[in-house]
Amino acid sequence: MQLKNFQKGFGIVIIASSIGCGALPESQETFSNESPTEAATLEGITTLTFDSDNKVVIQFSDVNEDDQYVIGLYSTHFSTSESYSYSLSSGSNGAALTTQALISDRAEDQTEDFHDLLRGFEGDLEGEEPVNSGNVRALVSALSVGDTRTFKVLNSFSGSSSYDTVTAELRYISSDFYVYVDIRNEEDLTDNDLAELLEPFQNVIDDERDLFGIESDVNGDDHFTILFTQAVNELGGMSGGIVSGFFYAADLYSSSSYPVSNEMEIIYSMVPDPTGEYGATVSHSFAMSNILPSVLPHEFQHMINYNQHVFQNGGTSESSFLNEGLSHLAEDIYSLVDGYMAETGIENPSRVSLYLDSQDSVCFTCGSSISQRGGSYLFVRYLYEQAEKGNLSGAENGADLIDRLLDNSSTGVQNLVEAALGSSSTNSFANLMAYFSAALYLSDTGLSGDNHYNFDGINLQDDQNDNRGTVLEGPTATSVSDFPLTNTLTTSGAAYLTLSGEDIQNAGSVLSITLPSTMQGGGFILKMN
């Protein structure tokens, strides 16, 4: 990936990267941010490298009082969620920090961690033999709308085997899926509702398969199942929140080994609940316009992902943060034009908004809370667009990037690096974070026309047409006028500091940035006028 010169509108541009270098390890086991991160090399930009004390001194010249500058810093750690203290000092002798804060930023909301729990439960499944389909084909050929059957639905956040048994009616049959509705929810979803919801999804099933891969078919019925049930609403209501839907790979294994298994590919979805009878209040119109259309391609990606990584390639299930990022990307499938998803799905901007409210304290590579999902989606969306623009060395286009992320046994950050930059690349996560952090700040500001720094599918500086009133205003920035400044930056986070020319003059036109000795990261300086 190459970084081109900024378009006019900028003055000096300086990229600073923390000390350390090393080639991309060949095996996943050694791919860890415990070893030094390679400094990002960005063509066409003056690069400063932090010294052995993890410090860089910046000398400004010809600074006017009305000038405006932005300093961006990013962390290239990517596993354990930690917050690292850094300092911005006036003069060239700013003292290095002697202490650092190590603060967990994991979200407390259990409803947003439910998928993370499921992915963890799935780790216990790998190595088991999937369901033997036997004579299922003959049995399912006789299925008709109106038939009923029972299903087991997870009912707890604390375990992987506690379930409720619900009776549901077969209400819709397509060439690819069977749709059941809990008999208690017959009036919550009419036949017209199901047609309005499921026909668009049916129209993009093959597109999602073309991009992400195929799902398994452990019971040999040539279909997957969708179950709409208030049991999902009730699951979210246990913690006062909402669970919109889920896929759980235990359903692909024998019920003799995993009693919760329905022995089929199945997506579980909530139902509209305008009165809050089953949990959180969800209006019928909002469920139909936002939540349910997003749940289907989202959970379908999880189903595909498990098959591709575990059954097809003999690996482990994808890391939760990347699995969720890809599923949110799959929600963009309804905007597919000529093989490319041109716009963001309707539910993604609200998650992006939460991430941009605190991108310096959200480790998007560490979990799957709602704000972390906003970051992981935006990062995957950025790489998808960059691949489509031909700016990634490892992927020919967006579809090729997704194929490389799904059709292999690698997971997590290693998977991202290999797919985006190539398995033999000596570049690393640091390169990707450098571009991403710059794009977060610059996209849709009009300050740069370089396509490395602008998102196409989502406007980060505008109102969002998402039925939620979401307004994106770019990432959160901190205005700096007094020195020294001490602040924190989390794992895979990005921080932005704004300074006036007058403040820089008052600092003697010399600033020092000091990172903790154990932190790997980088940064850039933009003169905005």
Protein Blocks (a to p, Z undefined) as FASTA:
>chain_A
ZZddddehiacddddddeddddddfbfklgcckbccdddddehiacddddfkopacddde
hiafkbccddddddfbfkbgcdddddddedjkbccdfbdcdddfbdfblklmmmmmmmmm
mmmmgopacddfkjmmmmmmmgcehiacdddddfbfkbckbccddddddfbdcfkbccdd
dfklmmmpcfklmmmmmmmmmmmmmmmmmmnopcddfkonopacddddfklmmmmmmnop
acfbdcdfklmpcfklmmmbgoiacdddddddfkomnmccddfklmmmmmmmmmmmmmmm
mmmmmmmmmmmnopacddfklmmmmmmmmmmmmmggghiafbdcfklmmmmmmmmmmmml
ccfklbccfklmmmmmmmmmmmmmmmmnopafkbfblmlmmmmmmnccbecjllmmmmmn
opkbcbdfklmmmmmmmmmmmgonlpaccfklccfkbcfbbccdehnopacebjaddddf
bdcddddddehiacdddddfklmmmnoopacddddfkbgcddddddfZZ
